[in-house]
Amino acid sequence: MSSRTAVIGAGAWGTAVAKIIAEKGNDVVLWSFEEDNRDDINLRHENRRYLPGVKLPKNLLATSNIVEAAFDKEFIILAVPSLYLLQTLRQILSVPSIQDGKTAISVITKGFLPTEKGPRLIVETLEDYLPGFYQHSLVYIAGPSHAEEVSRGKITGLIAASENARNALRFRDLLKSKGLFVFPSLDVRGVQVAAAAKNVVAIAFGMLDAFKILNDHAPRNTLDENVTDITKLFGDGTESLLLAAGLNEIQALGMAMGATHPETFTSISGIGDLDVTCRSVLGRNRRFGKEIIEKKLLEPFKDIDDLLERINEIGYLPEGVAAAKYVNILAERHHLALPISIGIYQILNREIEPFDFLCKFFERLGFTH
């Protein structure tokens, strides 16, 4: 039996998910903020802006009218970036099937949301805005995935987390396909924290990777002697050391914020998502960390708020920038020592330099130079 589904957000990930659902014979409407992108999807059956080279099914239609997209749907999947999620949700609150609680809603956006109470998790924040039917019923979907791979049928696993087990299973059935496995979870908070905080660690990973490459390929006389002394010691094991320490930080934050299952952080939504985000060349946050070193991306910006206000100048959206700001606030609120996450915040806020951060991090572990 086919279902009526809307995916709100025609970025790469939203488009990939919409494609998977449409290929199963479901009618899917994809909301695109950009009208030229909408026309591209409808006329060429391709999202050349965000997912070039991937042919889309003809039963996947795009619209720039968000109320039209959400109207009378069985399922809605929210896929806009965290920076714009709340303002997007407000535009569909008056849709009758949402007012009546008849539409099942899930979120595939990663990050934290800024509120008057400070940064909060996505699901609990959205449930405050939605009608009471949605309390403890939203589904949060995350896992080690890249739109470029999922849209081409590469084998991938996701977690569908909800306090409402029935809804988690409904979205599992909607999404699962030949190459996409979806596993239910009750640990909504743990999965959300893992999905957001891993992007911060990936920025650090990209910086470390850039220093490795710099040491391997830059002429000796172009490098500062102090930089050379330590970067010549960076290897694959160093990256794994950073990744493991990052996972510890993610778990500490998750448990402090109410995660219910410690094994969440050793599952695909924890170590799995962190690993692919750090190591894959497709990861935007890893790329951003590398380009901070290689292209000196931060030079035009005075601090992290300036960077967030002008994030479009980067040319792509590294979600870890906003996450770094919010993790720093949450670490202070919960009295947590998170040296990697706080260090990345300080780098983006132009308080310290990346090389100094890496030195301080390894010195905490006992390294001297």
C-alpha positions in Angstrom: 0.0 0.0 0.0 1.5 3.4 -1.0 1.7 6.3 1.4 1.6 10.0 1.0 4.8 11.5 2.2 6.4 15.0 2.3 10.0 15.6 2.8 10.6 19.2 4.0 14.0 20.3 2.7 15.5 19.5 -0.7 19.1 19.4 0.3 21.2 16.3 -0.5 20.0 14.2 2.5 16.3 15.2 2.1 16.5 14.4 -1.6 18.2 11.1 -1.0 15.5 10.0 1.5 12.7 11.2 -0.7 14.2 9.2 -3.6 14.3 6.0 -1.5 10.7 6.4 -0.4 9.5 7.2 -3.9 11.3 4.2 -5.4 9.1 2.0 -3.3 6.0 3.2 -5.1 5.0 6.0 -2.7 3.9 9.4 -3.7 6.4 11.9 -2.4 6.4 15.7 -2.4 9.8 17.4 -1.7 9.7 21.0 -0.5 12.4 23.1 -1.9 13.1 26.6 -0.7 14.8 27.5 -4.0 12.4 27.7 -6.9 15.1 27.0 -9.5 15.9 23.8 -7.6 12.2 22.9 -7.6 12.1 23.3 -11.3 15.2 21.3 -11.8 13.7 18.4 -9.9 10.4 18.5 -11.7 11.7 19.0 -15.2 15.0 17.2 -15.2 14.3 14.7 -12.4 17.6 15.6 -10.9 18.7 17.8 -8.0 21.8 19.3 -9.7 22.4 21.8 -6.9 22.7 19.4 -4.0 22.8 15.8 -5.4 24.1 16.0 -9.0 24.2 12.9 -11.1 21.4 11.1 -9.3 18.2 10.5 -11.3 15.0 10.9 -9.4 11.8 8.9 -9.8 8.9 10.7 -11.7 6.6 10.1 -8.7 8.9 12.4 -6.7 7.5 16.0 -7.2 8.9 19.2 -5.8 7.1 22.3 -4.7 8.1 25.7 -3.1 4.8 26.0 -1.3 5.5 24.4 2.1 1.8 24.2 3.1 1.0 22.5 -0.1 3.8 20.0 0.5 2.6 19.2 4.1 -1.1 19.1 3.3 -2.9 15.8 4.1 0.2 13.7 4.4 0.5 10.4 6.3 4.2 11.1 6.9 6.3 14.2 7.1 10.1 14.1 7.3 11.8 17.3 8.4 15.2 17.7 6.6 16.1 21.4 6.8 19.3 22.5 8.5 19.1 23.0 12.2 19.6 26.8 11.8 16.3 27.0 10.0 14.3 24.2 11.5 12.1 26.1 13.9 11.1 28.8 11.5 10.3 26.1 8.9 8.1 24.1 11.3 6.1 27.2 12.3 5.0 27.5 8.6 3.2 24.2 8.7 1.6 24.2 12.1 -1.8 25.2 10.7 -2.0 22.3 8.3 -5.3 20.4 9.4 -3.7 16.9 9.5 -1.0 18.3 11.8 -3.5 20.1 13.9 -5.4 16.8 14.3 -2.3 14.8 14.9 -3.0 12.5 12.0 0.4 13.1 10.3 3.3 11.1 11.7 6.4 13.4 11.9 10.1 12.5 11.9 13.3 14.6 11.8 16.5 13.8 10.0 18.2 17.1 10.9 21.3 16.9 13.1 22.2 19.5 15.7 20.9 21.5 18.6 18.3 24.2 18.6 18.8 27.7 20.1 15.9 28.7 22.5 15.3 31.1 25.3 16.3 28.3 27.6 19.6 27.9 25.8 20.5 25.1 23.4 18.1 22.1 23.4 17.6 18.9 21.6 15.6 19.0 18.5 12.8 16.6 19.3 11.8 18.1 22.7 11.9 21.6 21.2 9.7 20.7 18.3 7.2 18.9 20.5 6.8 22.1 22.5 5.6 23.8 19.3 3.4 21.0 17.9 -0.1 20.1 19.1 -0.2 17.8 22.2 -0.8 14.7 20.1 2.9 14.8 19.3 4.3 14.7 22.8 6.7 11.7 23.1 5.7 10.6 19.6 8.2 12.3 17.1 10.7 10.0 15.5 14.4 11.0 15.2 16.3 9.3 12.4 20.1 9.3 12.2 23.1 7.1 11.6 26.3 6.7 9.5 25.1 7.8 6.1 25.9 10.0 3.2 23.3 11.2 0.8 25.6 10.5 -2.2 25.8 6.8 -1.2 22.2 6.2 0.0 20.8 7.7 -3.2 22.9 5.2 -5.2 21.9 2.2 -3.2 25.0 1.7 -1.1 24.3 -0.5 2.0 23.6 1.8 4.9 22.1 1.5 8.4 20.1 4.1 10.3 18.4 4.3 13.7 14.8 5.4 14.1 14.4 6.6 17.7 11.2 7.4 19.4 9.5 7.0 22.8 6.5 5.9 20.7 7.7 2.4 19.5 4.9 2.1 17.0 5.9 5.3 15.2 9.5 4.2 15.1 8.4 1.0 13.4 6.2 2.9 11.0 9.1 5.1 9.8 11.4 2.0 9.7 8.9 0.4 7.3 8.6 3.6 5.3 12.4 3.9 4.8 13.8 0.4 4.7 14.8 -0.8 1.3 17.2 -3.2 -0.4 20.2 -1.2 0.6 18.9 0.8 3.6 18.4 -0.9 7.0 16.6 0.9 9.7 16.7 -0.2 13.4 14.3 1.1 16.1 15.5 2.6 19.3 13.9 4.1 22.4 16.9 6.3 23.3 15.8 9.5 21.6 18.1 11.7 23.6 21.2 9.6 23.2 20.7 9.3 19.4 20.2 13.0 19.1 23.3 14.0 21.1 25.5 11.5 19.1 24.2 12.9 15.8 24.9 16.5 16.8 28.1 16.3 18.7 30.0 14.1 16.3 30.1 16.9 13.8 32.3 18.9 16.2 34.8 16.0 16.6 34.8 15.7 12.8 36.1 19.3 12.5 39.0 18.4 14.8 39.6 15.2 12.8 39.8 17.3 9.5 42.4 19.6 11.1 44.5 16.7 12.2 44.3 15.2 8.7 45.4 18.5 7.2 48.4 18.7 9.4 49.3 15.1 8.4 49.1 16.0 4.7 51.0 19.2 5.3 53.9 17.5 6.9 54.0 14.8 4.3 53.9 17.0 1.2 55.0 20.6 2.1 58.6 21.6 1.5 60.6 21.5 4.7 61.7 25.1 4.5 58.1 26.3 4.3 57.0 24.9 7.7 57.5 26.3 11.1 60.0 24.1 13.0 57.6 23.6 15.9 54.8 22.5 13.6 57.1 20.0 11.8 58.3 18.5 15.1 54.8 17.4 16.2 53.0 16.9 12.8 55.7 14.3 11.7 54.3 12.2 14.6 50.7 12.2 13.3 49.6 8.9 11.9 46.5 6.7 11.5 46.8 5.7 15.1 46.8 9.4 16.1 43.5 9.8 14.3 42.0 6.8 16.1 43.2 8.3 19.4 41.3 11.5 18.6 38.2 9.6 17.5 38.1 7.5 20.7 38.6 10.5 22.9 35.8 12.3 20.9 33.5 9.4 21.4 34.1 9.6 25.2 33.1 13.3 25.1 29.9 12.5 23.1 28.9 9.8 25.6 29.6 12.0 28.6 27.4 14.8 27.1 24.7 12.3 26.1 24.4 10.7 29.5 24.4 14.2 31.2 21.5 15.1 28.9 19.4 12.1 29.7 20.4 9.3 27.3 18.8 6.1 28.5 21.0 3.5 26.9 24.8 3.6 27.2 25.0 1.1 24.3 23.6 3.9 22.0 27.2 5.2 21.8 28.7 1.9 20.8 26.0 1.4 18.1 25.7 2.7 14.6 24.2 6.0 15.9 27.3 6.5 18.1 30.6 5.2 17.0 29.2 4.3 13.5 28.1 7.8 12.8 31.2 9.4 14.3 33.5 7.1 12.3 32.0 7.8 8.9 31.7 11.5 9.6 35.4 11.7 10.6 36.9 9.4 7.9 34.8 9.8 4.8 35.9 12.3 2.1 32.2 13.1 1.7 31.9 14.6 5.2 31.4 18.4 5.2 32.6 18.8 8.7 35.9 17.0 8.1 36.3 19.0 4.9 35.7 22.2 6.9 38.3 21.3 9.5 40.8 20.5 6.7 40.1 23.8 4.9 40.6 25.8 8.1 44.2 24.7 7.8 44.7 24.4 4.0 42.7 27.4 2.9 42.7 29.5 6.2 38.9 29.7 6.0 38.5 31.4 9.4 40.6 34.5 8.5 37.6 36.6 7.2 35.6 36.0 10.4 36.1 37.8 13.8 34.4 35.1 15.9 32.0 32.2 15.8 28.8 34.4 15.7 30.2 36.2 12.7 30.9 32.9 11.1 27.4 31.6 11.7 25.9 34.9 10.4 27.9 34.6 7.2 28.1 30.8 6.9 26.8 30.9 3.3 30.2 32.4 2.3 31.8 29.0 3.1 29.9 27.5 0.1 28.6 24.5 2.0 27.0 24.1 5.5 29.2 22.4 8.2 26.6 21.7 10.9 29.5 21.4 13.4 30.0 25.1 13.6 26.6 25.7 15.4 27.0 22.5 17.3 30.4 23.7 18.7 28.8 26.8 20.0 26.0 24.9 21.7 28.2 22.0 23.0 30.4 24.7 24.7 27.3 26.1 26.5 26.0 22.6 27.4 29.4 21.5 28.8 29.4 24.5 31.1 25.8 23.9 32.2 26.6 20.2 33.0 30.1 20.8 34.4 31.7 18.6 31.8 35.4 18.6 30.7 35.2 18.2 26.9 38.6 19.3 25.7 38.1 18.5 22.0 34.7 20.1 21.7 35.6 23.2 23.8 38.8 23.5 21.8 37.0 23.5 18.5 34.7 26.2 19.9 37.7 28.3 20.9 39.2 27.9 17.4 36.0 28.9 15.7 35.7 31.8 18.1 39.2 32.9 17.1 40.5 32.5 20.7 43.2 29.9 19.9 45.0 28.6 16.8 44.4 25.0 15.6 48.0 23.9 16.0 48.0 25.2 19.6 44.8 23.3 20.3 46.3 20.0 19.0 49.4 20.5 21.1 47.3 21.2 24.2 45.2 18.2 23.6 48.1 15.8 23.3 49.8 17.4 26.2 46.8 16.5 28.3 47.5 12.9 27.4 51.1 13.2 28.5 52.9 14.1 25.3 55.8 16.6 25.5 57.7 18.3 22.8 
